[in-house]
Amino acid sequence: MITTNDLQLVAHIVEQGSLTRAADKMFLTQSALSHQLKDLEKRAGMQLFERVNKKLLLTPAGRRIMESATSILPQLARLQEDIQACRKGRLHSLRISTECYTSYHWLPRVISQLKALHTEVEISIVVAATQKPLTYLMNGELDLAIISNTAPHPAIQTQSLFSDNLVAVLPGRHPLVGRKSLSAVDFATENLLTYDVAEESSAYSGLHEFFRESPPASITRLQLTEAIVEMIHAGMGISIFATWAIAPYLKNRDLVTLPLKSPLRKRTWKAAYLDKQNLLIRQFINHIRQHFKPE
């Protein structure tokens, strides 16, 4: 079994370029370091270094171990820092994702506000969790999910953030522009541009219900908000967006929004999380509420 000590051993040898310098770096004798390397190569079943012109070069097996060391050792160092921060009450890491949407135009302002309170705060977006944020949350891969459906597990805490409306988004030259509102029937000859979401998501169920009696002519599913917006602008289809998500894209593009004739057009977005004691989560929620507070 390869251990973290083994990874550090290989990393030090590569960094220093010789056993002598690596031994000094690790506060070992050269013979002790040579013994550790031989033990590692015995457990690996192959040579990890070879001497070429008095230089130590990695073998293919050694390169594979070094690749893992480059990835794993910084993560372990970060983990240790996070544990120390938690022990001292300095929670400065938050992993977030928004159900369905990949639009985070509001995030820089929220981060700036949090950094005024916590100088070391780091907020990361887990894009892979967009389709199934609650699954990632329950698996410990996410700290906070922004969702519009009901949390199915009693351990998940939720707080309302803001409400919005679903609207149709069309290019400015589209024949439907000028209507007061659109119903599902108006999409019957259109290509619907929408997110590639899981069937259990509220976004999927909402669209399924809206188009239950009159589906669109065709559907193109995409992963990114920006891709959908650009295809609408190019006249390759029309879409349905939450007003808060499409708002920033209306400023510099010839796009038009129209209300939907549907009782499903209004939704409430919520913050979903597990850790009730996390001060950073509570502050993050408050800043989002302030950002989307009606003027």
C-alpha positions in Angstrom: 0.0 0.0 0.0 1.3 3.5 -0.9 1.2 5.9 2.0 1.5 9.7 2.3 5.0 9.2 3.6 5.8 7.4 0.3 4.4 10.3 -1.7 6.4 12.8 0.3 9.6 10.7 -0.1 9.3 10.6 -3.9 8.3 14.3 -4.0 11.4 15.4 -2.0 13.7 13.3 -4.1 12.3 14.8 -7.3 12.4 18.4 -5.8 16.0 18.1 -4.6 17.4 16.1 -7.5 19.5 13.8 -5.3 19.3 11.5 -2.4 21.8 13.5 -0.4 19.9 16.8 -0.7 16.6 15.0 -0.1 17.9 13.4 3.0 19.0 16.8 4.4 15.6 18.2 3.6 13.9 15.4 5.4 16.4 15.4 8.3 17.5 11.8 7.6 20.8 10.2 6.8 21.4 9.2 3.2 21.5 5.6 4.2 18.1 5.9 6.0 16.5 7.5 2.9 18.0 4.9 0.6 16.5 2.2 2.8 13.1 3.8 2.7 13.3 4.1 -1.1 14.3 0.5 -1.5 11.4 -0.5 0.8 8.9 1.5 -1.3 10.3 0.0 -4.6 9.9 -3.5 -3.0 6.3 -2.9 -2.1 5.6 -1.3 -5.5 7.3 -4.3 -7.2 9.3 -2.1 -9.6 12.1 0.5 -9.7 10.9 4.1 -9.3 14.2 6.0 -10.1 17.0 5.3 -12.5 20.4 7.0 -12.6 21.3 8.7 -15.9 24.6 10.7 -16.0 24.6 10.9 -12.2 21.0 12.2 -12.2 18.0 10.5 -10.7 15.2 10.2 -13.2 11.7 8.9 -12.6 10.7 5.6 -14.3 7.1 5.4 -15.6 6.0 3.9 -12.3 7.8 6.7 -10.5 6.1 9.4 -12.6 2.7 7.9 -11.8 3.5 8.2 -8.1 4.8 11.7 -8.5 1.6 12.7 -10.3 -0.5 11.5 -7.4 1.9 13.3 -4.9 1.4 16.5 -6.8 -2.4 16.2 -6.5 -2.8 14.6 -3.1 -0.2 16.3 -0.9 -1.6 19.8 -1.5 -5.1 18.5 -0.7 -3.9 17.0 2.6 -2.2 20.3 3.5 -5.4 22.1 2.8 -7.4 19.6 4.8 -5.0 20.2 7.8 -5.5 23.9 7.4 -9.3 23.6 7.4 -9.2 21.4 10.5 -7.1 23.9 12.3 -9.5 26.7 11.2 -12.5 24.8 12.4 -10.8 24.1 15.7 -10.1 27.8 16.2 -13.6 28.8 15.0 -12.4 30.3 11.7 -14.7 28.7 9.0 -13.6 30.1 5.7 -14.6 27.5 3.1 -17.9 27.2 1.4 -18.9 24.9 -1.6 -22.1 26.0 -3.4 -24.2 25.1 -6.4 -27.4 26.2 -7.9 -30.0 23.8 -9.1 -30.3 23.9 -12.9 -28.7 27.3 -13.5 -25.0 28.0 -14.1 -25.5 31.8 -13.8 -23.5 33.4 -10.9 -23.6 37.1 -11.8 -24.6 37.8 -8.2 -21.7 35.9 -6.6 -18.9 38.5 -6.7 -20.8 41.0 -4.7 -21.7 38.4 -2.1 -18.1 37.2 -1.9 -16.9 40.8 -1.4 -19.3 41.3 1.5 -18.2 38.1 3.1 -14.5 38.9 2.7 -15.1 42.1 4.6 -16.0 39.9 7.6 -13.7 37.0 6.9 -10.5 37.9 5.0 -9.6 34.2 4.3 -13.0 33.1 3.0 -13.0 30.9 -0.1 -16.2 30.1 -2.0 -16.1 27.5 -4.7 -18.8 26.6 -7.2 -19.4 22.8 -7.7 -20.6 22.9 -11.3 -21.0 19.1 -11.4 -23.7 19.4 -8.6 -26.0 21.6 -10.8 -28.2 18.6 -11.8 -28.4 16.9 -8.4 -27.4 19.5 -5.7 -29.2 17.7 -2.9 -27.5 14.4 -3.7 -24.1 16.2 -3.5 -25.2 17.9 -0.3 -26.1 14.6 1.4 -22.8 13.0 0.2 -20.8 15.8 1.8 -19.6 17.2 -1.5 -21.5 20.5 -1.1 -22.1 22.9 1.8 -25.0 24.8 0.4 -27.4 24.3 -2.5 -29.7 26.9 -3.9 -32.9 25.0 -4.9 -36.5 25.6 -5.9 -38.0 22.3 -4.8 -38.8 20.8 -1.5 -35.9 19.1 0.4 -36.8 15.3 0.7 -34.7 14.5 3.7 -35.4 15.7 7.3 -31.7 16.4 7.9 -31.6 19.1 5.2 -32.3 22.5 6.6 -33.9 25.1 4.2 -34.4 28.9 4.3 -36.3 31.0 1.8 -34.1 33.3 -0.2 -36.2 35.1 -2.8 -39.1 34.6 -5.3 -39.0 34.9 -9.0 -41.1 34.3 -12.1 -40.5 32.1 -15.1 -40.5 33.9 -18.4 -40.1 33.0 -22.1 -36.9 34.4 -23.6 -36.9 35.1 -27.4 -34.6 36.9 -29.9 -35.9 40.5 -30.5 -36.8 39.7 -34.1 -39.0 36.7 -33.3 -42.6 36.6 -34.6 -44.0 36.0 -31.1 -42.5 39.3 -29.8 -45.4 41.7 -29.2 -47.7 39.1 -27.5 -48.7 39.9 -23.9 -47.9 36.4 -22.7 -47.2 32.9 -24.1 -48.9 29.6 -23.4 -47.6 26.1 -24.1 -49.4 26.1 -27.5 -47.2 29.0 -28.6 -44.2 26.7 -28.4 -45.8 24.0 -30.6 -43.7 25.1 -33.7 -40.6 26.1 -31.7 -37.3 24.5 -30.7 -37.1 24.7 -26.9 -33.6 25.4 -25.6 -33.4 24.1 -22.0 -31.0 22.7 -19.4 -30.0 19.1 -19.4 -31.4 18.4 -15.9 -32.3 15.2 -14.0 -35.9 14.0 -14.2 -36.3 14.3 -10.4 -35.5 18.0 -10.4 -38.1 20.7 -10.0 -37.0 22.3 -13.3 -37.8 19.1 -15.2 -41.1 18.5 -13.4 -42.1 22.2 -14.0 -41.5 22.1 -17.7 -43.1 18.7 -18.0 -46.3 20.0 -16.4 -46.3 23.2 -18.5 -46.0 21.3 -21.7 -48.2 18.4 -20.7 -51.0 19.1 -23.2 -48.9 20.8 -25.9 -45.2 20.0 -26.2 -42.7 22.0 -28.2 -41.8 21.0 -31.7 -38.3 20.0 -30.6 -36.0 20.2 -27.5 -32.3 21.0 -27.4 -30.7 20.3 -24.0 -27.6 22.2 -22.9 -25.4 22.4 -19.8 -24.6 26.1 -19.6 -26.7 29.2 -19.3 -24.3 31.1 -21.6 -24.7 28.5 -24.3 -28.5 28.7 -24.2 -28.5 32.5 -24.3 -26.1 32.6 -27.3 -28.3 30.1 -29.2 -31.4 32.2 -28.5 -29.6 35.3 -29.7 -28.6 33.4 -32.9 -32.3 32.5 -33.6 -31.8 28.8 -33.0 -34.7 28.5 -30.5 -36.4 30.0 -27.5 -36.2 29.2 -23.9 -37.8 29.6 -20.4 -35.8 31.2 -17.7 -36.1 32.5 -14.2 -36.1 36.3 -14.2 -33.2 36.5 -11.8 -31.0 34.2 -14.0 -31.7 35.9 -17.3 -31.6 39.5 -16.1 -27.9 40.3 -16.7 -28.0 38.9 -20.3 -30.8 41.3 -21.4 -28.5 44.3 -21.2 -26.2 43.7 -24.1 -28.2 41.4 -26.3 -31.3 41.8 -28.4 -33.5 39.5 -26.3 -37.1 39.9 -25.2 -38.9 38.3 -22.2 -42.6 37.5 -22.1 -44.7 36.2 -19.2 -46.0 32.7 -19.2 -49.7 31.8 -19.0 -49.2 29.2 -16.2 -49.8 29.0 -12.4 -46.3 27.4 -12.3 -44.5 30.6 -13.4 -43.8 31.8 -9.8 -41.3 30.0 -7.7 -39.5 30.5 -4.3 -35.8 29.7 -4.2 -34.3 28.3 -1.0 -30.9 27.7 0.6 -30.5 24.0 1.5 -27.7 22.9 3.9 -26.9 20.4 6.7 -24.7 22.3 9.1 -26.9 24.5 11.3 -24.0 25.8 13.3 -22.0 27.2 10.3 -21.8 30.9 10.7 -20.6 31.4 7.2 -23.7 29.7 5.7 -26.0 32.0 7.7 -24.1 35.1 6.6 -24.1 33.9 3.0 -27.9 33.4 3.1 -28.4 36.9 4.5 -26.2 38.5 1.8 -28.1 36.7 -1.0 -31.4 37.9 0.5 -30.2 41.4 0.5 -28.9 41.1 -3.1 -32.3 40.0 -4.4 -34.4 42.1 -2.1 -37.1 43.9 -4.1 -36.3 47.6 -4.5 
